[in-house]
Amino acid sequence: MTEILGTQPAPTEWIVYATAVCALSLVVFRRLWLPARNAITIAHEGGHGLVALACNRRLEAIRLHSDTSGLTVTRGRPTGLGVVLTLAAGYPAAPLLGLGGAALLGTGHVTLLLWIATALLLALLVMVRNAYGVLTVVLTGAAFVLVSWLTGPDVQSVFAYAVVWFLLFGGVRPAFELQAKRRHGGAPDSDADQLSRLTHVPAGVWLLFFHTVAISALIGGGRWLLGI
């Protein structure tokens, strides 16, 4: 327990920048982004599920699909604050997880971050109800467990920084993708559109909210990771 809660030395500056470049490459280049986006979908659907439980809604199932889409099924009142918060939690989930991870890394808690991520993935796995989703979460969780158990502090640090950078950069792109789909008449039942119907606030305003959270998290998290 002491080892998990203890702190580890910060990596050298070039490692911080190198992991940032690698993570950004996964987001910018489409061929890399398509498989990597599964991790963002895990965070997105996990955000829906976590907030649903916090709002006393019944979480029935989470599904993750090979096209990187996902679905979280909850039961409860069809209107009201609970369902609004649940729907609003998806797109901000990845950038906020990245921000939290950056805060942990900024204080040297590399091992703690890895085990928190593992615990969150295990909790998510319990609610996943399709084979592809189970496979995706198991493989992602296995990566965290193997790095935590079988590697030394240097490798753990590189892995943790790469993951957090990816959550921060990767958390920005999905809202822009949704905006592009809506511009061409797609995604009529997106989170933003469902929120618009529930709150009578235009979907564009909800998109602006998603953009604001993601970009703010990237700026704040980036400053923590870079130590500025």
C-alpha positions as CSV (number, residue, x, y, z in Angstrom):
1,M,0.0,0.0,0.0
2,T,2.9,2.4,0.8
3,E,4.3,1.7,-2.6
4,I,1.0,2.6,-4.3
5,L,0.4,5.7,-2.3
6,G,4.0,6.9,-2.4
7,T,5.5,9.2,-5.0
8,Q,7.9,8.6,-7.9
9,P,10.5,10.9,-9.4
10,A,9.3,13.0,-12.3
11,P,10.6,11.9,-15.7
12,T,13.0,13.9,-17.7
13,E,11.7,16.8,-19.8
14,W,12.3,15.0,-23.1
15,I,10.1,12.0,-22.0
16,V,7.3,14.4,-21.2
17,Y,7.5,16.0,-24.6
18,A,8.1,12.7,-26.4
19,T,5.0,11.1,-24.9
20,A,3.0,14.2,-25.8
21,V,4.1,13.9,-29.4
22,C,3.2,10.2,-29.5
23,A,-0.2,10.8,-28.0
24,L,-0.9,13.7,-30.4
25,S,0.1,11.5,-33.3
26,L,-2.5,8.9,-32.3
27,V,-5.2,11.6,-32.4
28,V,-4.2,13.5,-35.5
29,F,-3.5,10.6,-37.9
30,R,-6.8,8.9,-38.9
31,R,-5.3,5.3,-39.3
32,L,-3.9,5.5,-35.7
33,W,-7.0,7.3,-34.3
34,L,-9.6,4.7,-35.4
35,P,-8.3,1.9,-33.2
36,A,-7.0,4.2,-30.4
37,R,-10.4,5.9,-30.2
38,N,-11.7,2.8,-28.4
39,A,-10.0,4.1,-25.3
40,I,-11.9,7.4,-25.5
41,T,-15.2,5.5,-26.0
42,I,-14.4,3.5,-22.8
43,A,-14.0,6.7,-20.9
44,H,-17.1,8.3,-22.6
45,E,-19.4,5.4,-21.7
46,G,-17.9,5.1,-18.3
47,G,-18.7,8.7,-17.7
48,H,-22.3,8.1,-18.5
49,G,-22.4,5.1,-16.2
50,L,-20.7,6.7,-13.3
51,V,-22.9,9.8,-13.3
52,A,-26.0,7.7,-13.7
53,L,-25.2,5.8,-10.6
54,A,-24.3,9.1,-8.8
55,C,-27.8,10.4,-9.8
56,N,-29.5,7.3,-8.4
57,R,-30.4,6.0,-11.8
58,R,-30.3,2.3,-12.5
59,L,-27.3,1.3,-14.8
60,E,-28.4,-1.7,-16.8
61,A,-25.8,-2.1,-19.5
62,I,-22.8,-0.6,-21.3
63,R,-21.9,-1.7,-24.9
64,L,-18.8,-0.8,-26.8
65,H,-18.8,-1.4,-30.6
66,S,-16.0,-2.1,-33.1
67,D,-16.8,1.2,-34.9
68,T,-15.8,3.0,-31.7
69,S,-19.4,3.9,-30.9
70,G,-20.9,3.0,-27.6
71,L,-24.2,2.8,-25.7
72,T,-25.0,3.2,-22.0
73,V,-28.5,2.0,-20.9
74,T,-29.9,3.5,-17.7
75,R,-33.4,3.4,-16.1
76,G,-35.0,6.2,-14.2
77,R,-37.1,9.3,-14.8
78,P,-37.1,10.3,-18.5
79,T,-36.7,13.9,-17.6
80,G,-35.1,15.9,-14.8
81,L,-31.6,16.7,-13.6
82,G,-30.5,13.1,-13.3
83,V,-30.9,12.2,-16.9
84,V,-29.5,15.6,-18.1
85,L,-26.3,15.1,-16.0
86,T,-26.0,11.5,-17.2
87,L,-26.2,12.5,-20.9
88,A,-23.9,15.5,-20.4
89,A,-21.2,13.4,-18.8
90,G,-20.0,11.4,-21.8
91,Y,-18.0,13.9,-23.9
92,P,-16.3,15.6,-20.9
93,A,-15.3,12.2,-19.3
94,A,-12.1,11.6,-21.2
95,P,-10.7,15.1,-20.8
96,L,-11.6,15.3,-17.2
97,L,-10.0,11.9,-16.5
98,G,-6.9,13.3,-18.3
99,L,-7.0,16.4,-16.1
100,G,-7.3,14.2,-13.0
101,G,-4.4,12.0,-14.2
102,A,-2.3,15.1,-14.9
103,A,-2.9,16.3,-11.3
104,L,-1.7,12.9,-10.0
105,L,1.3,12.9,-12.2
106,G,2.1,16.5,-11.3
107,T,2.5,15.4,-7.7
108,G,4.5,12.2,-8.6
109,H,1.7,9.6,-8.0
110,V,2.4,7.4,-11.0
111,T,1.7,4.1,-9.4
112,L,-1.5,5.4,-7.8
113,L,-2.7,6.6,-11.2
114,L,-2.1,3.2,-12.7
115,W,-4.1,1.4,-10.0
116,I,-6.9,3.9,-10.0
117,A,-7.3,3.4,-13.8
118,T,-7.2,-0.4,-13.3
119,A,-9.9,-0.2,-10.6
120,L,-12.1,2.0,-12.8
121,L,-11.8,-0.4,-15.8
122,L,-12.7,-3.4,-13.5
123,A,-15.8,-1.6,-12.3
124,L,-16.7,-0.8,-15.9
125,L,-16.2,-4.4,-17.0
126,V,-18.9,-5.6,-14.6
127,M,-21.5,-3.6,-16.6
128,V,-20.3,-4.3,-20.2
129,R,-22.8,-6.5,-22.0
130,N,-21.3,-7.4,-25.4
131,A,-18.3,-9.5,-26.4
132,Y,-16.4,-6.7,-28.2
133,G,-16.8,-4.4,-25.2
134,V,-15.6,-7.1,-22.8
135,L,-12.5,-7.8,-25.0
136,T,-11.7,-4.1,-25.3
137,V,-11.9,-3.4,-21.6
138,V,-10.0,-6.6,-20.6
139,L,-7.2,-5.8,-23.0
140,T,-7.0,-2.2,-21.8
141,G,-7.0,-3.3,-18.2
142,A,-4.4,-6.0,-18.8
143,A,-2.1,-3.4,-20.2
144,F,-2.4,-1.3,-17.0
145,V,-1.9,-4.4,-14.8
146,L,1.1,-5.7,-16.7
147,V,2.8,-2.3,-16.6
148,S,2.1,-1.9,-12.9
149,W,3.3,-5.4,-11.9
150,L,6.1,-6.2,-14.4
151,T,7.9,-3.0,-15.2
152,G,10.0,-0.5,-13.2
153,P,9.4,3.1,-12.4
154,D,10.8,4.5,-15.6
155,V,8.5,2.4,-17.9
156,Q,5.5,3.0,-15.6
157,S,6.2,6.8,-15.9
158,V,6.4,6.7,-19.7
159,F,3.2,4.7,-19.9
160,A,1.3,6.9,-17.5
161,Y,2.3,10.1,-19.2
162,A,1.4,8.7,-22.6
163,V,-2.0,7.6,-21.4
164,V,-2.8,11.0,-19.8
165,W,-1.6,12.9,-22.8
166,F,-3.8,10.7,-25.0
167,L,-6.9,11.3,-22.8
168,L,-6.3,15.1,-22.9
169,F,-5.6,15.3,-26.7
170,G,-8.1,12.5,-27.6
171,G,-10.8,14.1,-25.4
172,V,-10.8,17.1,-27.8
173,R,-11.5,15.4,-31.1
174,P,-14.8,13.6,-30.5
175,A,-16.8,16.8,-30.1
176,F,-15.4,18.2,-33.4
177,E,-16.3,14.9,-35.0
178,L,-19.9,15.1,-33.7
179,Q,-20.1,18.7,-34.9
180,A,-19.0,17.7,-38.4
181,K,-21.6,14.8,-38.4
182,R,-24.4,17.2,-37.4
183,R,-23.4,19.7,-40.0
184,H,-24.1,17.0,-42.6
185,G,-27.4,15.9,-41.0
186,G,-26.0,12.9,-39.1
187,A,-26.2,11.8,-35.5
188,P,-29.8,13.0,-34.8
189,D,-29.8,11.2,-31.5
190,S,-26.4,12.3,-30.3
191,D,-25.9,13.3,-26.7
192,A,-26.1,17.0,-27.7
193,D,-29.4,16.5,-29.5
194,Q,-30.9,14.5,-26.7
195,L,-29.8,17.2,-24.2
196,S,-31.4,19.8,-26.5
197,R,-34.7,18.0,-26.5
198,L,-34.6,17.6,-22.7
199,T,-33.5,21.1,-21.8
200,H,-34.7,23.2,-24.8
201,V,-31.1,24.5,-25.0
202,P,-29.8,24.4,-28.6
203,A,-27.6,21.4,-29.4
204,G,-24.9,23.9,-30.5
205,V,-24.7,25.3,-27.0
206,W,-24.1,21.8,-25.6
207,L,-21.4,21.3,-28.2
208,L,-19.8,24.5,-27.1
209,F,-19.9,23.1,-23.5
210,F,-18.2,19.9,-24.6
211,H,-15.5,21.9,-26.5
212,T,-14.9,24.2,-23.6
213,V,-14.5,21.4,-21.1
214,A,-12.1,19.5,-23.4
215,I,-9.9,22.4,-24.3
216,S,-9.8,23.8,-20.8
217,A,-8.8,20.3,-19.5
218,L,-6.1,20.1,-22.2
219,I,-4.7,23.5,-21.2
220,G,-4.8,22.8,-17.5
221,G,-3.6,19.2,-17.7
222,G,-0.8,20.2,-20.1
223,R,0.4,22.8,-17.7
224,W,0.6,20.3,-14.9
225,L,2.4,17.7,-17.1
226,L,4.9,20.3,-18.3
227,G,5.4,21.8,-14.9
228,I,4.5,25.3,-16.0
